[in-house]
Amino acid sequence: MSSQTRTLVVAILASFMAILDGSVVNLALVDIGRDLGGGLAEQQWIVSGYLLSLGALILVAGSIADRFGRERVMTAGLIGFGVTSLACGLAPTPLVLVLARVLQGVAGAFLVPSSLAMIVSAFSGPAQGRAIGTWTAWTSVAGLVSPLVGGVLVDALSWRAVFFVNLPPMVAALFVLRRIPVTRPDVRAELDLPSSVLTALGLGGLVFGLIELSGQGPRPGVLALIGAGLAGLVLFVLRQRRAEHPMMPLALFRVTNVAAGNAATVLIYGAMGLGFFALPLYLQSVLGLSAVVSGVVAMPPTLLLLLGSGRVGRLSGERGPRWLMAGGAALAACGYVLMGAVPQEHSLWAGVVPGVVVFGLGLTLIVAPLTSSVLAHLPPESSGIGSAINNAAARIAGLVTVAFAGLVMGGRVSFEGFRSAVWTTAGLLLAGAVVSALGVRNTTTARRPSAVEEDAAPREAPQGAGGRDSARER
């Protein structure tokens, strides 16, 4: 096995593990509650704890990998993910499980960025494109199999098995990683640690306050937490304006499609976070389905995405992303409207199953165009940070809406709470459709190799600049 092949194997194993674990836990929440106790707030924290640390660190993870060496950071991430997965699986109380999930998110934040960085470093030219395509395909498989794998593990073994399943790929990845040459760290890579601290404190205060708001109501302490979280996020944005090496360069958002595409990302992925959190709880706690059946019900969107995303991506490149995004988000909203419009006695076959399929069709129209709308107008030197910002926006949006879930669902899992969650999800998706239709500029995907500020300047773009003279607009 060549060094390049080993690098690709490690990248696939690490990403597969992180993505699989981020999805399967939703199907284990009901069994975790039965075994360890706790209510909806604890279930929210089991999901939000992982997303919180993941979202707070994902932007700075790439810089850390460059500064200290990609292979070293990958090794630390794999060991950390394995140890925290073991701690999650052995957790005796909800509090221990939540703390272990937070630490698991810290480790997970270094796996996916380091994986892609290792591939880019090891491959070049056409081989790099093939390697990234292979990596993307396998990470997509992780999303596809995670509902079924999670359901089988929970029903056949225990909810603890959804965490223990990470250990074999972790050991395999470490074994292969030992035989990969270590690249020289880039000591010039800048780390914006104050921004990372502000992000963690801001998101932590906001999420903690929102979860407690549904249980305690608007008490002074709860409102103070939410206020402190919002203040931390405002200070983060202010620091980005002044920092010499900002973690999130605000100049990127002067590009129309970057601003509109990330706004649509927040709404659409926020909707998905809420919807995917509420659906398994409803299927198992209210309709009484097993974890396996619930996993099968949740599979169509990922399957449809795998089958259709390539064709939709080509269509987006030829026709532009605007109306695909707007139409896809509106269609996805119709799927959730269908889930909420059917009475409980007919909910599964007349509402949930067809609604999930309709949502999946809409999602297939969204994902590839959404990515291209954000990255198409960025120069190559900014594509990495642009992708990282968009990824972080998606994770943080899901984190915040899951924190809102208790408030939306009335603090308990019921048909009325589920209906409230799906209506809210549909509303967020419709808002995403409106932002896409009004804000996204419908151009082809040709990128210009020039400064972001030139593309964002309030004037007609010159020939070949990715503006009106060089890309089709509709």
N, C-alpha and C positions, 0 to 999 in steps of 0.2 A: 504494500500500500504506500503510495507516494505521500510526501508531506502535504501537498495540496488536498489530496483525498482525505487525509486525516483531519485537516482543518475543517473541511466541509462536514465531515461526520460529527465533529465536536460541536460545530455551530448548529447543526440540525438537532442533535440530542439536547443541547442546552435550551434552545428556543422551544422545542417540542415540550419539554418538561415544564417550562414557565407558562406556556399558553394552556397546556392541558390542565395544570393545577388551578389556573385562574378561572376555569370554566366548570370543572367537575364539582366544586364545592357547593354550588347552588343546589344541586340535587341531593346533597347530604344535610342541608340545613334542618329539615324536619326531624331526621333521625338524631342529629346532634342535640336538638332541643329536648327530645324525649329522653335521651341518655343523660345529658349533663344538666338539664333544666334551663331556665331562662325563657324569655319571650321574644317578641319581635325586635326589641332593641338589641339584644345580644346577637340575634341573627344578622341584623344590620351591621354590627361591629365586626362580625366574622368576615364579612365581605369587604366592608369599608377599611378595616385595619390594613389589609393587604394593599388595596388600591391607594390608600393614603401615603404610605411610605414609597410605593412604586411611583406614584405621580410626583411626589416631592423630589425624588432623586433622579428621575429618568433623563432630565435635561443635562445634569452635570455628570452623568455616568460616562458619557463618551469622552469628556475631557479627562476624567480620572483614569480611564483606560489608556488614553494617549500618554498621560503623565507618568504612570507607573508600569506600563507595559500591558498589552492586551491579554497575553497568555497568563500573566500573574493575576490580573483582575478577574479573568475568567475562572482560574483555579479557585480564587477566594470566593467568587460568586457561587460556583458549583458546591463547594464544601459547605458554605453558609446555607444554601438552599436545601441541601441534604439534611444538615443538622436541624434546621428549623422545621423541615417537613416531619422529621422524627419527633420533634417536640410537639408539633400539632397533633400527630397521631396518638401520642401518649398523654395528651392534656387531660387532667382530672376535673377541671372546672372551666366554665365559659371564660373567666378572666384569663386563665393561663393560655387558653386557646387563642384568644384575641391578641395577647401579647406576642405569642409565637407567630401569629399571622402578620403582625406588624414587622417583625424581624424577617420573616420570609419575604415580604415585599421589598425590604432593603436589599436582600440578596438577589431577588428577581430583577431589580432595576439594572443590575450590571450584566445580566445574561444576554438579553436580546441586543442591546447596543454593541456589546463586545463581540457577539456572534457575527453581526454584519461587518464590523470593523475588521475582524480577522479575515473574512472572505475577501473584502476589498483589498486588503494588504497582500493576500496570498495569490490572488488571480489578477490578470490584466487582459485587456482586449476582449475578444469574443468569449474567451473562457470565463471571464468574470461575469458576463451576462448569463451564461449557462449556469454557472454556480449559484448566482442569486436566484435564478428561476427555479433551480432544484430546491434551494433553501425555502423559497416562498411556497412551493408546492407541498413540502413536508409540514411546514407550519400550518398550512391550510388543512391538511389531514388531521392535525391535532385538534383544530376547531371542529372538524366533522365528527371525529370519534368520541370527543369528550363527553357529550350527553349520554351516549350509550355506555361508554366505559364507566362513567360515574354511576349510572343506574345499576349496572351489573355488580359493581364492587359493593355498593351500599346494600343491595338486596341479598347478594350471595354471601358476603362476608360481614362488613361493618362499615360505618362511616369513616372509621379510622383508616381503612384501606385506601381511601382516596388520597391520603397524604403519604402512606407508605409506598405507593406505586411510583413515587419519584426516586426512590433509592436505587433501583437497578440502572436506570439511564444515567444517574449521577455518577455511579461507580464506573460504568462503561466510558462515559465522557472523560473522566479523570484519567483512566487507563490510556486512552488514545492521546489525550492532551500531553502526557509525559513524553511522547515521542515526536512532538512538534518543536522545531527550533524556536527559541525565544527571541522576539524582535526587540530591538533597542528602544527603550522608552524615549519619548520626546519631552525633555526637561523644560522646553519652552512653552508647553501647553499650560494655559492659564486656568486656574480654578476659582470660580466665584462662590466661595463658601458662604459669605454673608447672605447672598441671594437664596442659597439652598436652605439656610436656617429660617429666613423670612417665609419662604414657601411652606416649609414644614409647620411652622408655628401658625401661619395664616390658615392653611388648610385644616390643621388639627383643631384649632379653636372653632372654626366654622362648622366642621363636621360634628364635633362633639356637641356643640350647642344645638345643632339641628336635630340630632338624634334625641337629646334630652328634652327638646321642646315638645316632642310628641308625647312624652311620658309625664313631664313635670309641668308643662304649660309655660307661659311667658313669665317665669320668675326672674327677679333681678340678676341672679347669678347666671342663669341660662342666657339672658339677653346680653350680659357682659361678655360671655364667651363668644357669642356670635359677633358682637362689636369688635372684640379684640382680634378675632380671626379676619374680619374684613379690613381692619386697620393694618394687620400684617401683610395682607395681599396688596393694599394700596402702597405701603412702604416698599414692597418688592418692585412694583411698577416704577415708582419714583427712582429706585436705585438703578433700574435698567436704563433710565435716561441719562444717568451720570457716570455709570461704571465704564472703565476703560475697556474691559472685555466682558460685556454683558452676557448673561446666560440666555437671555431672550432679547435679541436686538430688535428694538421697537421700529427701526427703519424698515424692517420687512413688511410691517403692517401698512405702510404707505402704498404698497402694491395692492391694487383693488382686489384681485382674486385671492390674495393671501388673507386679507382682512375678511372678505365675505366668505371664503372657503372655511376659515377657522370658526367663524360665527356659525355657519351651517353645521360644522363638525360638533360644536358644543351642543347645539339643539338636538341633532340627530342621534349622536352617541349618548347624550344624556337621556333621551327617550329610551334607547336600547338598554341602558343600565337599569332604569326603573322597570321596564317591561320584563326583562330577563330575570330580575330579582323576584317580581311578584308572581310570575307564571308558575314556576315549580312549586312555590309555597301553596298556591291555590290548587294545583292539580293533586298534590299529596294530602294537604291538610283538610281541604273542603270536599273535593271530589273523591278522595280516598284511593287514588291510583298509586301503584307501586313506583319506586324510583326508576325501574327499567322502563316501564310504559311511559312515564313522564319524560325520560330521556329520548325515547323514540318520537314522542310528540314534538319535542323541541328540535329535532334534527333537520326538517325540511329547509329552513333558511340557509344553513351551511351547505347542504347538498346542492341547492339551487345556485348558490353563490359560486361553488366550484365549477358547476356545469356551464354557467353563463358569463362569468366575470371576464374571461378572455375576449369573448365576442363583444361584450359591452365596452371593454377597454378600447378595442379597435374602433368601435363606432364613436366613442368619445373623442378619440384622436382625429377622426375624420370630420365629425359634425360639431364638436365642442361639447363641454360638460353641462352647460346650463340647464337645458330642458330635461336631460336625463336625470340630473339631480333633483330638479323640482318635481318631475313626474314620479320618480321613484319614491321620494319622501311622501308625496300625496298618496300613492298607492299603498305604501307601508302603513300610513295612518288609517287607511280604509280597513286594513287587516285588523288593527286594534279596535276600531269602531265595531267591526263585526263581532269580535270577542265580547264586547261589552253590551251589545244590543240584544243578545239572546238570553231568555230566562234560564235560571240555574238548572232546571230539570232537563233542558236540552243543550246545556252549555258546551259539553265536550264535542259532540259530533256536528252540531249545527253552528257553533260559535268558535271554539278554540281551534279545532283542527283546520277548518277552512281559513280561519283568520291567520293562523301561523303560516299557511301556504301563501296567502295573499301578501302578508308581510315579507316573506322570503323573496317573492317576485320583486317587490319594491326595493328590498335591500340589494338585490343583484344589480339593479339599475343605479344604485347610489355609490357603491364603494370605490370602484375604479375611477369614475369621473370625479369623485370628491378628492381623491389623491392628486389626480392630474390638474384639477383646478387650482390647487394650492401650489404645486411645484412648477407648473408650466411656465410661469413668468419669472422664475428666479434664475439667476445665473448659476452655473455649475458649482462655483465655490460656496454658494449659500444653500444648496439643495440639502446638505446634511442637516444643518440646523433647522431648516424649514420643515423637513420631515420629522425631526425630533419634537419641534413645537407642536405640530399637528397631532403627533402621537400622544404627547402629554395632554393636549386639549381634550382628546377623546377620553383618556383615562380619568382626568380630573372631572370632566362632565359626568361620567358614570358614578364617580365617587360622591359627588354632591347630590345627585338625584336619588341614589340609594339612601343617603342620609335623610333625604326628604320623605322616604317611603313611609315611615311610621306616621308622619303627619298626614300624608295623603290617604293612607289606608285606615286612619282612625285608631291606630295603635294596636290593631289585631288583624289576624288573617281570617277573612270572611268573604262571602260573595259580594257584599256591598263594598268592602274594602278593595277587593280585586277590581270591581267595576270602576271604582274611583281611580285606581292606578292606571287602568287601560285607557280611560278617557283622558287622563293627564298625559299619558304617553302619546296618544293620538294628537293632542294639542301641540305638544312639542315637535312632533314630526311635521305637522302642518306648518308650524312656524318656520321649521327648517326648509320646507318647500318654498315658502314666501321669500325667505332670505336668499335662497338659491336663484329663484326667478328674477328677483329685483337687483341682487348684488353681484352675481357671478358674471364675468365678461366671457362671452361665448367665442373663444378663439381656439385655434388648433394648438397642439402641444409643443410646437417648436419653441425652444428656449433661446434666449439671447445671452451671450457671454459678456455681460457688462455689469456695471454697478447697479445695485438695487435702487439707489436714489435716482438714477437716470430713468429707469422704468417707471418710477413713481412720480416723476416731475409733472407739474400741471401744464403740459404742453403736448402738442402732437408728436408722437414718437417718430424718429427718423426711419428711413428705409432700412428694413432688416432688424428693427428693434423689438419685434414682437408686438407692435401696436397695429394701427389700422392698415398700414402699408405692407405689413409682412405676414399677417395672419388674418384669416377670415373672421368676420364678426357678423352676428345675427341678432 
